[in-house]
Amino acid sequence: MAIECLFDATSAPSSPEDLYTQLAFPEPPAHRPYIFLNMVATVDGKTLQGPRGSSAKGLGSATDQLLMRRLQNCADAAMLGAGTLRVGPVIYPPHLWRAVVTSTGDLPLGNRFFVDAPHRVIIVAPHTLPEVTKQRLLHAEFQLILAGSSRVDLSRAVTLLREQFGIKKLLVEGGATLNFSFLEAGLMDELFLTIAPKVKGGATLPTVVDGPGLPADEVRRLELLSVYRAGSELYLRYRMAEGRSQGAER
């Protein structure tokens, strides 16, 4: 299905069909990568088509899958939470560093995330990770980053990604709890969001960002950079705006 441009405040591609093939990002901060999130959600914000614990497969269209791969190709590394890996196989381009955040080291090491390119795997965990688990992961040729005491310190972790691996562009692909951790820590620079033309419902299902939520006076504002569509599916690009929500009434 053809991609159509509805709005683009950036250096738009020569053709809408080239969307996300060559993205221009600002220079990253000196101490960490430039961090952008990519998610797909229903119109009511749900990130799963099935029950909690299932895969997001089938939620977005083939075009959404194509754009997801293009965003991966624009990054130096992709990061996700361990829970996402436990749902099913995750496949990345061979050249891409792939990082997983875990508090326990309970990881499905048979997942293609690990098997396809073990030398490109970075495991991010707290210092409380058991010694036997550390040795098992290091023995498997994975890179191990320890940041934080009882839980992962994302600010420290992304600094180490920049310092030790030269990662300047980091793509975060969920899940919702990890997304909130990046938002809360002030580490989200951009959000790419596909809106699938579907309605799911479900009070307990994950959304794009979950976690405990931010206080009303700390809600983060976004600046819309572009809107494209293919049929009734929308592809939105946002950048974090300066300042925070003023909580104005509707």
KELOSE-467462 format. One record per residue (C-alpha): residue in three letters; x negated, y negated, z negated. Coordinates in steps of 0.02 Angstrom, whole numbers. Each point is the difference from the previous one (the first is absolute). Layout:
<atoms>
atom residuo->ALA | xx->X | yy->Y | zz->Z
...
</atoms>
This chain:
<atoms>
atom residuo->MET | xx->0 | yy->0 | zz->0
atom residuo->ALA | xx->-67 | yy->-172 | zz->47
atom residuo->ILE | xx->-65 | yy->-116 | zz->-136
atom residuo->GLU | xx->68 | yy->-178 | zz->2
atom residuo->CYS | xx->-74 | yy->-153 | zz->-88
atom residuo->LEU | xx->126 | yy->-99 | zz->-103
atom residuo->PHE | xx->-125 | yy->-113 | zz->-90
atom residuo->ASP | xx->-189 | yy->-9 | zz->-14
atom residuo->ALA | xx->-98 | yy->-137 | zz->-90
atom residuo->THR | xx->-166 | yy->90 | zz->28
atom residuo->SER | xx->-107 | yy->30 | zz->152
atom residuo->ALA | xx->134 | yy->102 | zz->87
atom residuo->PRO | xx->-55 | yy->147 | zz->108
atom residuo->SER | xx->0 | yy->-25 | zz->187
atom residuo->SER | xx->147 | yy->121 | zz->8
atom residuo->PRO | xx->120 | yy->54 | zz->-139
atom residuo->GLU | xx->-45 | yy->178 | zz->47
atom residuo->ASP | xx->-175 | yy->-36 | zz->-68
atom residuo->LEU | xx->67 | yy->-42 | zz->-174
atom residuo->TYR | xx->-128 | yy->33 | zz->-140
atom residuo->THR | xx->-135 | yy->59 | zz->121
atom residuo->GLN | xx->-118 | yy->-144 | zz->-40
atom residuo->LEU | xx->48 | yy->-87 | zz->-161
atom residuo->ALA | xx->-87 | yy->-158 | zz->-60
atom residuo->PHE | xx->-21 | yy->-6 | zz->-189
atom residuo->PRO | xx->-77 | yy->-137 | zz->-106
atom residuo->GLU | xx->-173 | yy->33 | zz->-70
atom residuo->PRO | xx->11 | yy->106 | zz->-157
atom residuo->PRO | xx->-49 | yy->-68 | zz->-171
atom residuo->ALA | xx->-184 | yy->23 | zz->-39
atom residuo->HIS | xx->32 | yy->130 | zz->-135
atom residuo->ARG | xx->132 | yy->113 | zz->78
atom residuo->PRO | xx->82 | yy->53 | zz->164
atom residuo->TYR | xx->144 | yy->-90 | zz->83
atom residuo->ILE | xx->147 | yy->109 | zz->-52
atom residuo->PHE | xx->157 | yy->30 | zz->102
atom residuo->LEU | xx->145 | yy->118 | zz->-37
atom residuo->ASN | xx->103 | yy->94 | zz->128
atom residuo->MET | xx->169 | yy->76 | zz->-43
atom residuo->VAL | xx->162 | yy->53 | zz->84
atom residuo->ALA | xx->167 | yy->-19 | zz->-86
atom residuo->THR | xx->186 | yy->9 | zz->32
atom residuo->VAL | xx->102 | yy->-159 | zz->6
atom residuo->ASP | xx->39 | yy->26 | zz->-185
atom residuo->GLY | xx->-184 | yy->18 | zz->-41
atom residuo->LYS | xx->-19 | yy->189 | zz->-23
atom residuo->THR | xx->-161 | yy->80 | zz->59
atom residuo->LEU | xx->64 | yy->179 | zz->13
atom residuo->GLN | xx->132 | yy->78 | zz->111
atom residuo->GLY | xx->12 | yy->154 | zz->-112
atom residuo->PRO | xx->-4 | yy->22 | zz->-189
atom residuo->ARG | xx->-134 | yy->-67 | zz->-117
atom residuo->GLY | xx->-159 | yy->100 | zz->22
atom residuo->SER | xx->28 | yy->26 | zz->187
atom residuo->SER | xx->-97 | yy->-74 | zz->145
atom residuo->ALA | xx->41 | yy->-163 | zz->90
atom residuo->LYS | xx->-6 | yy->99 | zz->162
atom residuo->GLY | xx->147 | yy->-39 | zz->113
atom residuo->LEU | xx->39 | yy->-167 | zz->-82
atom residuo->GLY | xx->-81 | yy->-104 | zz->136
atom residuo->SER | xx->2 | yy->26 | zz->188
atom residuo->ALA | xx->-138 | yy->59 | zz->115
atom residuo->THR | xx->-41 | yy->-184 | zz->28
atom residuo->ASP | xx->-24 | yy->-24 | zz->-187
atom residuo->GLN | xx->-118 | yy->149 | zz->-1
atom residuo->LEU | xx->-98 | yy->-76 | zz->144
atom residuo->LEU | xx->-16 | yy->-167 | zz->-91
atom residuo->MET | xx->-55 | yy->91 | zz->-159
atom residuo->ARG | xx->-144 | yy->79 | zz->96
atom residuo->ARG | xx->-47 | yy->-169 | zz->74
atom residuo->LEU | xx->-8 | yy->-77 | zz->-173
atom residuo->GLN | xx->-110 | yy->142 | zz->-59
atom residuo->ASN | xx->-117 | yy->-33 | zz->146
atom residuo->CYS | xx->-13 | yy->-182 | zz->-57
atom residuo->ALA | xx->-62 | yy->51 | zz->-173
atom residuo->ASP | xx->-166 | yy->59 | zz->-68
atom residuo->ALA | xx->88 | yy->109 | zz->-129
atom residuo->ALA | xx->175 | yy->57 | zz->-48
atom residuo->MET | xx->56 | yy->29 | zz->-180
atom residuo->LEU | xx->149 | yy->90 | zz->-75
atom residuo->GLY | xx->56 | yy->74 | zz->-165
atom residuo->ALA | xx->-26 | yy->182 | zz->-46
atom residuo->GLY | xx->189 | yy->30 | zz->-5
atom residuo->THR | xx->13 | yy->-37 | zz->186
atom residuo->LEU | xx->-128 | yy->136 | zz->37
atom residuo->ARG | xx->94 | yy->128 | zz->-104
atom residuo->VAL | xx->153 | yy->-23 | zz->112
atom residuo->GLY | xx->-81 | yy->63 | zz->160
atom residuo->PRO | xx->-145 | yy->-17 | zz->124
atom residuo->VAL | xx->-75 | yy->-171 | zz->33
atom residuo->ILE | xx->-100 | yy->-18 | zz->161
atom residuo->TYR | xx->-116 | yy->-146 | zz->35
atom residuo->PRO | xx->-116 | yy->-42 | zz->145
atom residuo->PRO | xx->-168 | yy->87 | zz->-28
atom residuo->HIS | xx->-99 | yy->-163 | zz->-13
atom residuo->LEU | xx->108 | yy->-73 | zz->-138
atom residuo->TRP | xx->-51 | yy->0 | zz->-182
atom residuo->ARG | xx->146 | yy->71 | zz->-100
atom residuo->ALA | xx->20 | yy->-39 | zz->-186
atom residuo->VAL | xx->120 | yy->76 | zz->-125
atom residuo->VAL | xx->41 | yy->-68 | zz->-173
atom residuo->THR | xx->22 | yy->129 | zz->-138
atom residuo->SER | xx->2 | yy->-5 | zz->-190
atom residuo->THR | xx->-16 | yy->187 | zz->-26
atom residuo->GLY | xx->-94 | yy->71 | zz->149
atom residuo->ASP | xx->149 | yy->111 | zz->41
atom residuo->LEU | xx->-22 | yy->-4 | zz->188
atom residuo->PRO | xx->56 | yy->118 | zz->140
atom residuo->LEU | xx->-174 | yy->31 | zz->69
atom residuo->GLY | xx->71 | yy->106 | zz->142
atom residuo->ASN | xx->88 | yy->-154 | zz->71
atom residuo->ARG | xx->-70 | yy->-57 | zz->167
atom residuo->PHE | xx->-39 | yy->-166 | zz->-84
atom residuo->PHE | xx->-146 | yy->92 | zz->-81
atom residuo->VAL | xx->-34 | yy->140 | zz->123
atom residuo->ASP | xx->-15 | yy->-100 | zz->162
atom residuo->ALA | xx->-144 | yy->-112 | zz->-56
atom residuo->PRO | xx->-59 | yy->40 | zz->-178
atom residuo->HIS | xx->-150 | yy->-116 | zz->17
atom residuo->ARG | xx->121 | yy->-146 | zz->30
atom residuo->VAL | xx->105 | yy->33 | zz->-156
atom residuo->ILE | xx->-10 | yy->-121 | zz->-147
atom residuo->ILE | xx->85 | yy->52 | zz->-163
atom residuo->VAL | xx->39 | yy->-144 | zz->-119
atom residuo->ALA | xx->26 | yy->51 | zz->-181
atom residuo->PRO | xx->-22 | yy->-66 | zz->-178
atom residuo->HIS | xx->-151 | yy->39 | zz->-109
atom residuo->THR | xx->108 | yy->120 | zz->-102
atom residuo->LEU | xx->3 | yy->123 | zz->144
atom residuo->PRO | xx->-57 | yy->167 | zz->-76
atom residuo->GLU | xx->-182 | yy->43 | zz->34
atom residuo->VAL | xx->44 | yy->169 | zz->76
atom residuo->THR | xx->116 | yy->-89 | zz->123
atom residuo->LYS | xx->-135 | yy->-126 | zz->46
atom residuo->GLN | xx->-124 | yy->138 | zz->39
atom residuo->ARG | xx->129 | yy->97 | zz->103
atom residuo->LEU | xx->39 | yy->-152 | zz->107
atom residuo->LEU | xx->-182 | yy->-49 | zz->24
atom residuo->HIS | xx->-43 | yy->179 | zz->46
atom residuo->ALA | xx->127 | yy->-14 | zz->142
atom residuo->GLU | xx->-102 | yy->-141 | zz->80
atom residuo->PHE | xx->127 | yy->-134 | zz->-44
atom residuo->GLN | xx->-49 | yy->-174 | zz->-56
atom residuo->LEU | xx->58 | yy->-39 | zz->-177
atom residuo->ILE | xx->33 | yy->-174 | zz->-70
atom residuo->LEU | xx->34 | yy->-19 | zz->-186
atom residuo->ALA | xx->87 | yy->-163 | zz->-47
atom residuo->GLY | xx->97 | yy->-36 | zz->-158
atom residuo->SER | xx->11 | yy->95 | zz->-164
atom residuo->SER | xx->162 | yy->98 | zz->-15
atom residuo->ARG | xx->77 | yy->-64 | zz->162
atom residuo->VAL | xx->-74 | yy->-58 | zz->164
atom residuo->ASP | xx->-55 | yy->-182 | zz->3
atom residuo->LEU | xx->43 | yy->-47 | zz->179
atom residuo->SER | xx->-93 | yy->-165 | zz->-5
atom residuo->ARG | xx->-160 | yy->89 | zz->-45
atom residuo->ALA | xx->36 | yy->142 | zz->122
atom residuo->VAL | xx->21 | yy->-112 | zz->153
atom residuo->THR | xx->-158 | yy->-95 | zz->-48
atom residuo->LEU | xx->-94 | yy->165 | zz->1
atom residuo->LEU | xx->76 | yy->44 | zz->169
atom residuo->ARG | xx->-74 | yy->-161 | zz->69
atom residuo->GLU | xx->-169 | yy->17 | zz->-86
atom residuo->GLN | xx->-33 | yy->185 | zz->24
atom residuo->PHE | xx->85 | yy->36 | zz->166
atom residuo->GLY | xx->5 | yy->-168 | zz->88
atom residuo->ILE | xx->190 | yy->5 | zz->15
atom residuo->LYS | xx->66 | yy->-170 | zz->54
atom residuo->LYS | xx->177 | yy->48 | zz->55
atom residuo->LEU | xx->101 | yy->116 | zz->-111
atom residuo->LEU | xx->169 | yy->71 | zz->51
atom residuo->VAL | xx->113 | yy->58 | zz->-143
atom residuo->GLU | xx->139 | yy->123 | zz->46
atom residuo->GLY | xx->90 | yy->29 | zz->-165
atom residuo->GLY | xx->83 | yy->69 | zz->-93
atom residuo->ALA | xx->109 | yy->-129 | zz->-84
atom residuo->THR | xx->-86 | yy->7 | zz->-170
atom residuo->LEU | xx->-172 | yy->-28 | zz->77
atom residuo->ASN | xx->72 | yy->-143 | zz->102
atom residuo->PHE | xx->61 | yy->-83 | zz->-159
atom residuo->SER | xx->-171 | yy->19 | zz->-80
atom residuo->PHE | xx->-78 | yy->-95 | zz->145
atom residuo->LEU | xx->135 | yy->-133 | zz->-9
atom residuo->GLU | xx->-16 | yy->-20 | zz->-189
atom residuo->ALA | xx->-189 | yy->-14 | zz->12
atom residuo->GLY | xx->11 | yy->-137 | zz->132
atom residuo->LEU | xx->-86 | yy->112 | zz->128
atom residuo->MET | xx->132 | yy->-1 | zz->138
atom residuo->ASP | xx->-48 | yy->-114 | zz->144
atom residuo->GLU | xx->126 | yy->57 | zz->133
atom residuo->LEU | xx->149 | yy->114 | zz->20
atom residuo->PHE | xx->51 | yy->87 | zz->160
atom residuo->LEU | xx->178 | yy->63 | zz->-18
atom residuo->THR | xx->104 | yy->102 | zz->121
atom residuo->ILE | xx->187 | yy->-14 | zz->-30
atom residuo->ALA | xx->83 | yy->159 | zz->63
atom residuo->PRO | xx->183 | yy->-27 | zz->50
atom residuo->LYS | xx->64 | yy->119 | zz->-133
atom residuo->VAL | xx->86 | yy->-12 | zz->-170
atom residuo->LYS | xx->-43 | yy->130 | zz->-133
atom residuo->GLY | xx->59 | yy->-56 | zz->-172
atom residuo->GLY | xx->-57 | yy->87 | zz->-158
atom residuo->ALA | xx->-38 | yy->-89 | zz->-163
atom residuo->THR | xx->-150 | yy->109 | zz->-42
atom residuo->LEU | xx->-85 | yy->5 | zz->170
atom residuo->PRO | xx->-164 | yy->-94 | zz->28
atom residuo->THR | xx->-3 | yy->-167 | zz->88
atom residuo->VAL | xx->-144 | yy->-91 | zz->84
atom residuo->VAL | xx->-64 | yy->-58 | zz->-170
atom residuo->ASP | xx->56 | yy->78 | zz->-164
atom residuo->GLY | xx->-85 | yy->-4 | zz->-170
atom residuo->PRO | xx->66 | yy->-103 | zz->-146
atom residuo->GLY | xx->19 | yy->-155 | zz->109
atom residuo->LEU | xx->-67 | yy->-176 | zz->-21
atom residuo->PRO | xx->72 | yy->-132 | zz->-118
atom residuo->ALA | xx->114 | yy->-125 | zz->86
atom residuo->ASP | xx->-129 | yy->-139 | zz->-5
atom residuo->GLU | xx->-134 | yy->112 | zz->77
atom residuo->VAL | xx->95 | yy->62 | zz->152
atom residuo->ARG | xx->-117 | yy->-12 | zz->150
atom residuo->ARG | xx->48 | yy->-97 | zz->156
atom residuo->LEU | xx->-33 | yy->57 | zz->178
atom residuo->GLU | xx->-26 | yy->-94 | zz->162
atom residuo->LEU | xx->75 | yy->78 | zz->155
atom residuo->LEU | xx->-129 | yy->19 | zz->138
atom residuo->SER | xx->91 | yy->101 | zz->133
atom residuo->VAL | xx->157 | yy->97 | zz->43
atom residuo->TYR | xx->13 | yy->127 | zz->140
atom residuo->ARG | xx->132 | yy->129 | zz->40
atom residuo->ALA | xx->29 | yy->158 | zz->98
atom residuo->GLY | xx->186 | yy->28 | zz->15
atom residuo->SER | xx->69 | yy->-29 | zz->-175
atom residuo->GLU | xx->-163 | yy->36 | zz->-92
atom residuo->LEU | xx->-96 | yy->-153 | zz->-63
atom residuo->TYR | xx->-187 | yy->-23 | zz->-29
atom residuo->LEU | xx->-42 | yy->-139 | zz->-122
atom residuo->ARG | xx->-168 | yy->-72 | zz->-48
atom residuo->TYR | xx->-17 | yy->-106 | zz->-157
atom residuo->ARG | xx->-146 | yy->-87 | zz->-84
atom residuo->MET | xx->-4 | yy->-43 | zz->-184
atom residuo->ALA | xx->44 | yy->-184 | zz->-21
atom residuo->GLU | xx->-82 | yy->-120 | zz->-121
atom residuo->GLY | xx->90 | yy->-19 | zz->-165
atom residuo->ARG | xx->142 | yy->101 | zz->-71
atom residuo->SER | xx->189 | yy->-2 | zz->6
atom residuo->GLN | xx->85 | yy->-149 | zz->-81
atom residuo->GLY | xx->153 | yy->106 | zz->-40
atom residuo->ALA | xx->121 | yy->-117 | zz->91
atom residuo->GLU | xx->184 | yy->48 | zz->-13
atom residuo->ARG | xx->98 | yy->52 | zz->152
</atoms>
